[in-house]
């Protein structure tokens, strides 16, 4: 079985830029300008996760960003009707479905797909009818990945916090279950994305070990690094980890 590696794209999650902007209630920093800069500096995608309380990215931001983002636009969120109308009107290249409750601080687990099979099938079908690629946020359990494939989704996004937590003490053990999850997903015809707590410290090892990895979505760590390194240098360093 071939393990030819695709080019792994970097999608920059700009939620934290909106968090900083919202602290003052004005438009500084501008999420539109940061998205444009990320593109200019080489990022192959822009990710946003509008939440119902709009505590960072707002629905209005999505409309403002859509004509600016010329690379892949990835909108994450729980697919309630408000979210589905937002993505229908903006037609991103990708929608990533997450199981977060409205008050979740961050995405801390993937879907338990089987109990939500019919719901997810209907969402995937609606997104495909709109010409939007779908990714389902999941943990690395093989049965859960098989259940995700049965929904008709195009991709999965592997939740990588367990990898990031174990990496400092045992990198090989940390990445091993993700390699197996990738094999399962690839054999089912799924594209593979990954995200959560990936950083300059652990990304290169993860990328080198992982077959068939199409995309990583990184926000918090990247924006933290940019405070010290500058945004352009930070994006270049993350891209270097993916070469």
C-alpha positions in Angstrom: 0.0 0.0 0.0 1.5 3.3 -1.1 2.0 6.0 1.5 2.7 8.8 -1.0 2.4 12.1 0.9 0.2 14.8 -0.5 1.3 18.4 0.0 0.1 19.4 3.5 -1.6 22.8 3.5 -1.5 25.3 6.4 -4.9 26.8 7.3 -4.5 29.7 9.8 -7.3 30.0 12.3 -7.8 33.8 12.9 -10.3 33.6 15.7 -7.8 35.0 18.2 -7.4 38.1 16.1 -11.1 38.7 16.5 -10.9 38.1 20.2 -8.3 40.8 20.5 -10.3 43.2 18.3 -13.5 42.6 20.3 -11.7 43.5 23.6 -11.8 47.2 22.5 -15.0 47.1 20.4 -13.3 48.7 17.4 -11.7 47.3 14.3 -8.1 46.9 15.4 -6.6 44.5 14.6 -8.6 44.0 11.4 -9.5 40.3 10.8 -9.8 41.2 7.0 -6.2 42.6 6.9 -4.8 39.7 8.9 -6.5 37.2 6.5 -5.0 39.1 3.5 -1.6 39.1 5.1 -1.7 35.4 5.9 -2.4 34.7 2.3 0.4 37.0 1.1 2.8 35.3 3.5 2.0 31.8 2.1 -0.8 30.3 4.1 -2.9 28.0 1.9 -6.1 28.4 3.9 -8.0 30.7 6.4 -10.1 29.1 9.1 -12.8 30.8 11.2 -15.1 29.3 13.8 -18.1 31.6 14.4 -19.9 30.7 17.6 -23.4 31.6 18.6 -22.3 34.2 21.1 -19.9 35.9 18.6 -17.2 36.2 21.2 -14.6 36.2 18.6 -15.4 35.8 14.9 -18.8 37.4 14.1 -21.2 36.4 11.4 -20.6 39.8 9.8 -16.9 38.9 9.6 -17.6 35.8 7.5 -19.4 38.0 4.9 -16.5 40.5 5.0 -13.9 37.8 4.6 -15.5 35.9 1.8 -14.4 38.2 -1.1 -11.0 38.7 0.5 -10.0 35.0 1.0 -8.7 33.7 -2.3 -7.1 30.6 -0.7 -9.2 27.8 0.9 -11.9 29.3 3.2 -12.7 26.8 6.0 -15.7 27.6 8.3 -15.9 25.4 11.4 -18.9 25.1 13.6 -21.9 23.2 15.0 -24.3 22.8 12.1 -27.5 24.3 13.5 -29.7 26.2 11.1 -28.1 29.6 11.7 -24.7 28.1 10.9 -26.0 26.3 7.8 -27.6 29.5 6.4 -24.3 31.3 7.0 -22.3 28.8 5.0 -24.9 28.5 2.3 -24.7 32.2 1.7 -20.9 32.4 1.8 -20.0 29.1 0.0 -16.6 28.4 1.6 -14.4 25.7 0.0 -14.7 23.6 3.2 -17.0 23.3 6.2 -15.7 21.5 9.3 -18.4 20.1 11.5 -17.7 20.2 15.2 -19.9 18.9 18.1 -19.4 21.9 20.4 -22.1 23.1 22.7 -22.8 26.8 22.3 -20.9 27.7 25.5 -17.8 25.5 24.7 -14.5 27.4 25.4 -12.8 25.4 22.6 -13.3 22.2 20.6 -12.3 19.6 23.1 -13.6 16.3 21.5 -14.6 15.0 18.2 -18.1 13.7 17.1 -19.4 10.4 18.5 -20.6 9.7 15.0 -22.8 6.6 15.3 -25.5 8.2 17.5 -25.6 11.2 15.3 -25.4 9.3 12.0 -28.7 10.4 10.5 -28.2 14.1 11.5 -24.7 14.2 10.0 -25.8 12.4 6.9 -28.4 15.1 6.3 -25.9 17.9 6.9 -23.3 16.4 4.6 -25.8 15.9 1.9 -26.9 19.6 2.1 -23.4 20.8 2.0 -22.6 18.6 -1.0 -25.7 19.9 -2.8 -24.1 23.4 -2.3 -20.8 22.3 -3.7 -19.0 22.5 -0.4 -16.4 20.0 0.8 -17.2 18.6 4.2 -14.9 17.5 7.0 -16.0 15.9 10.3 -14.0 16.6 13.4 -13.3 13.2 15.1 -11.1 11.4 17.6 -8.8 8.6 16.4 -11.0 5.6 17.3 -11.1 3.5 14.1 -14.8 2.6 14.5 -15.7 6.2 14.8 -13.7 7.0 11.6 -15.6 4.2 9.8 -18.9 5.7 11.0 -17.8 9.1 9.7 -17.0 7.6 6.3 -20.6 6.2 6.2 -22.0 9.7 6.3 -20.6 10.5 2.9 -18.2 13.2 4.3 -15.2 14.1 2.1 -12.7 14.4 4.9 -12.2 14.0 8.6 -10.2 16.3 10.9 -8.3 14.4 13.6 -8.4 16.0 17.1 -4.7 16.3 18.0 -4.6 17.5 21.6 -3.8 14.0 22.9 -0.8 13.9 20.5 0.3 17.3 21.7 0.0 16.4 25.4 2.1 13.2 25.0 4.6 14.5 22.5 7.1 16.0 25.0 7.6 12.8 26.9 7.1 10.2 24.1 6.8 11.4 20.5 6.6 8.0 18.9 3.9 6.8 21.2 2.0 10.1 20.7 1.9 9.8 17.0 1.4 6.1 16.6 -2.4 6.0 16.9 -2.7 8.9 14.5 -0.8 7.0 11.9 -3.2 4.0 12.3 -6.2 6.4 12.2 -4.8 7.8 8.9 -4.5 4.3 7.4 -8.1 3.5 8.3 -9.3 6.8 6.9 -7.2 6.5 3.7 -8.5 3.0 3.1 -12.0 4.3 3.4 -11.3 7.0 0.8 -11.3 9.9 3.2 -9.1 12.9 3.1 -7.3 13.7 6.3 -7.0 17.0 8.1 -5.7 17.6 11.7 -5.9 20.3 14.3 -5.8 21.3 18.0 -2.6 22.3 19.9 -0.3 21.7 17.0 2.7 24.1 17.3 6.2 24.9 16.2 7.4 22.4 18.8 5.4 19.4 17.6 4.2 20.0 14.1 7.3 18.9 12.1 7.4 15.5 13.8 3.7 15.0 13.3 3.9 15.9 9.6 6.9 13.7 8.9 5.2 10.7 10.6 1.8 11.1 9.1 0.9 9.7 5.7 -1.8 11.2 3.5 -2.2 14.4 5.6 -3.9 17.1 3.5 -4.3 20.0 5.9 -3.5 21.3 9.4 -5.6 24.0 11.0 -3.6 26.1 13.5 -4.7 29.2 15.4 -3.9 29.7 19.1 -0.2 28.6 19.0 0.5 30.4 15.7 -1.0 33.7 16.9 1.0 33.4 20.2 4.2 32.8 18.2 3.4 35.8 16.0 3.5 38.1 19.1 7.2 37.4 19.4 8.3 36.5 15.8 5.9 38.6 13.7 3.2 37.1 11.6 5.2 36.7 8.4 8.1 34.9 10.1 5.7 32.8 12.1 3.8 31.6 9.0 7.1 30.9 7.2 8.3 28.7 10.1 5.0 26.7 10.2 5.2 26.2 6.4 8.8 25.0 6.9 7.5 22.3 9.3 5.3 21.0 6.5 8.0 20.6 3.8 
